[in-house]
Amino acid sequence: MNWEQLAHELQTRVAGRVLAGASMKQYTTWRIGGPADLLLIPQAEDDVAAALEFNERHGLPLTVIGNGSNLLVGDGGIRGLALRIGGGLQELQVGEREIVAGAGVFLPTLSRAALRRNLSGLEFGGGIPASLGGALIMNAGAFGQYIGERVRSVDTIDFKGTRQTWKDSELEFAYRCSTLQLHALIIIKASLALQPVEQKEIRERFECYLEYRSSHHPLDQPSAGSVFRNPSDQPAGQLIEMAGLKGFRVGDAQVSAKHANFIVNLGSATATQVRALIEIIRERVLDRFGIDLETEVRVVGEER
């Protein structure tokens, strides 16, 4: 297909940004991934609907991503259209006890917006580099708190263009998962319930959480956050460290010397190297402790 021509055609139908052959290294926090045939960062909800209609008419595969913070894109890239919600869909309204935000708004942005309006409940998200949509799909959380606990409603559109509003009573959230994962849909926006609290108290928690992340996580190197889900009895990072893998590397993919549940990109890591390192970690931990670690990183695209 002529992807440049298709990109031009799609651009005439949307207000957001359309790119042909965009390197996904620029759109994932791991800084890894081959090119997407087409990439759209939608500006508004109508862009999403237009992209779905365009995709169906041309018979293209569709891949939906958030901010690329929990994502490994194959070295061969993504075929068809990649719809990157993170950075688009930026609606943000703050009420007395709630925030209504577009799915592309980043959690740190939401956390700071709540702080400015003396609303508590999102302090834990100040250091999570995820978009709201991706965070809801995975029920992102930290410090014993989860985004799913804040949900009042979620607006979605499925791949056929049908729009729906889900009430909190219709959704279930658990550790690193939600019922939203069970449906082929795209999150457009959500309403989150918060509590009025003195700003000083909120700020103290906010800064405490950020300080913890800074001192315990390798924030100065590209990563996708935690690679493995924590087993019920012991954190995955401790198991990996006890297995002697802290600092172990395959090419430029390395188990972080700061936190063993992070794999960092030393500069030129490939998806193939990351996948090989993940398998080494799983095999070593299974051999040493009899625990089969589960990844929480989503893998999309093709191998080279």
N, C-alpha and C positions, 0 to 999 in steps of 0.2 A: 504493500500500500504506500501511497504518497503521504507520509505523516505530516509534512509541512503543509500540504494542501488541506488535510483534515484539520490541522491545528487552526489554520486560517478560517475554515468554515465554522468550527466551534466558537472561535473568538467573536465572530459576528453575532452569536446568539447569547453570549454571556458577558457580564461586566467584570468577572474575575480574570485572572491571568492564565493564559494557555501557552504551553511550551511543547515543542516536539523534540524528542531525544534528550530529555532533561536528565542529567546525571543525578541519581538518587543519593549520591554522596553528599550533596548539598541540602538534602531534605530529610536526613536521618541523623539522630544524635550520635550514632556510631561512626558517621562519616564513611559509610560502606554502602556499596550497591551499584549495579549497572544502570543503564539508561531506561527510562520509561518511554514507550512509544509516544504517548501523549500524557501530559500532566496538566491538571486543572486545579487551581486554588480558587474556589468559589468566593465571590464577594457577598452574595445574598442567597436566600433560599431558592429563588427562582432560577439561579444558576445551576443548582443541583438538579432541579426538575428538567431544565433544558439539557443538561449533560446526560441524564438518564434516557431521555427521548432520542438524543443524538446517538448514544451508544447502541440502543436497540435497533435503530434504523440501519446502522452500519454493521451490526452483528459483532461488536467488539467485546472482549472480556473486560470486566470492571474490577478494579482493586481499590478499596477505600482505606485510607490511612488517616491517622490523626496528626500529631506533631512528629511522628517517626521516632519517638523516644523509647518504645518498647518493641522495636522492629528490626529484623534482619532481612535486608533485600539481597537476593541472589546476585552474583557477579554478572549473570547474563541479563539482568534487568527485568522490567515488568512489561508484559505484552498488553496491548490495548490501552485503555485509559486508566490512569491512576488519579483518583480524586483525593486530593490532600486537604482535609478539613482544617487542620492546624494552620493558623495564620489567616484563615478566611472566616466567614460567619461570625462577625465581631460584635453582635448586639450585646449591650450590657446595660441593664437597668437595676438600680439598687432601691429597694423599698425599705419600709420600717423593720421588717423581719424576714426579708427574702431578697435573693438576687435572681434575676432572670437573665440568662446569658446564652449567647450563641455557642454552638458546639466547638467552634474554632478558637475561643478565648482560652488562653493559657491559665493553668491553675495558679501560678504565682500572681498573675494579674488579678484574678478573682480574689485571692487571699488579701492582696493589698487594698483592693476596692472595699472589701468588707471591713478591713482595719480602719480605713479612713472614715467609715460611717458607723464605727463603734459596734460592729456586728461580729459575733464570735461563732466559730464552727468550721472555719476554713484555714486556721493557722497552720495546720499540718501540711497544707498544700503549697506553702510558700517556697519550697525548694524542689517540688516535683515538676520536671520539665515536660508535662503532658498537656494536651488540649482537653477541654471539658468532655468532649465526645468520647475520646479514647479512654479517659479516666472513668467514665460511666460504664463503658463496655467491660473494662477490666476491674471495676470497683477499686480504683487506686486508693491507697491509704498509707499511713505512716503513724508511728507513735500510738498505735492502738485505735486509730480513728480511720474511717472510710468514707469516701464520697457518697456511697449509696445511702448512708445514714441521714444525709441531708436532703434527699430528693423529695420534692413535692409532686413534680410531673416532668415528663420527658416528651418532647415532640419529635416525631420521626417521619421519614418518607421511605417506603420500600422500593425495591428495584423496579417495580412496575409503575411507580409514581403515586401510589396511594399514601395519603398523609394520615397520621394518627397521633392522638395525644394519650399517653399512658399515665395513669395516676399511680401514686406510690403503692397503693394497695394491689396493683396489677403487676408489680415488679418484685423480683427477689434478688437480693445481693448476698454474696458470700465471699470468702477469701479469694481474691483475684478472679472473680467471675460474677456474672449477672445473667439473668434470663434474657437480656438484650442480645447476648451472644447467640441465642438459639434462632434468631430471625435474620433474614437477609434484608437489612434495613440500614439507613443512615440517620444518625442523630442530628437534628437541626438545632434544637435549643433545649434548655432545661430550667426549671424553677427549683431553687434550693432554699430550704428553711434554715434561718439563722436566729441567734439570740442576741438582744441588746446587752452589752457588757461595757464597763468602763474601758476606755481605749488603753489606758496604762496596763491593765491586766492582759488584754489581747496582745499588745505589743511585746510584753515580756515573754509570753509563750511563743509568739512568732519568731522573735530573735533567738530564743533558746533553741528552737527546732532548727533554725538555720545554722547556728553555731555547731550543733551536733553533726549535721550533715557535712559541714565544712571540715570538721576534724576527723570524721570517720569514713567519708566517701571520697573517691578520686575525682573530684569535680573539675580538676585541671586537665583531664584527659577525656577524649571521646569515649563514651560508653552508652549502653542501653539501660542503665540501672541494674537492678538485681536480675540475674540470669535465671536462677532457679527458685521455685517456690520453697518456702520453709516447711520442712516436715514438722509433724506435731510435737516431737520431743526435743528437737535441737535445730538451731538456725543452720541453713545450708552453708553459710560462710564459714562457720566453725568446723563443719564436717570437711569442707574442702581444704581448709587450713590444716586440720589434723591429718589429712591424707597427704600432706607434704607438697601441695600444689601451689601455694602462694608464690607468685612470681614466675610460675611455669609459663612457657610461651610456645606457640606454634607460629612461626613467621613473626609478623608484627601484632598478632593477637596474643594478649598476655593476661593471665589471672592477676588482678591488681594486688600489689604489695600492701595496699592500704586496707582493702576489703575484699576478701576472697570470693564473694558472690558477685563481683563485678569482673567482666572481661573488658579490658581497655584496648583501644587502638593506638599503637605506638607511632603510627604515621601512615603506614601503607598496608594495613591489614585488609584481608579479603574475607568475603562471606565463607568461602571454602575453608580458610584457616580457622575462623570462629567456630564453624560447625565441627571441625576436627577436634578443636580444643574442648568443646562441649562434650563430645563423646569420650574423650580421655578422662575428663572430670567424672562423668557418670560411671564409667567403668571402674575407676580407682575407688570412688566412694562406695560403690556396690560391693567391690571386692573386699574393702577394709571393714565396712560397717553393715553390709547387707541391706543398705537403703538405696532404693532406686530414685534418684532425684528427678523431678519433673521440671521442665523449663517453663518459664512464664513469658518468654520472648516469642513473638509471632514471626514466622518465617514466610516470606512471600517472594514471588519472582522465580526466575530460572537460574540454574547453575550455568556457568559458562560452557 
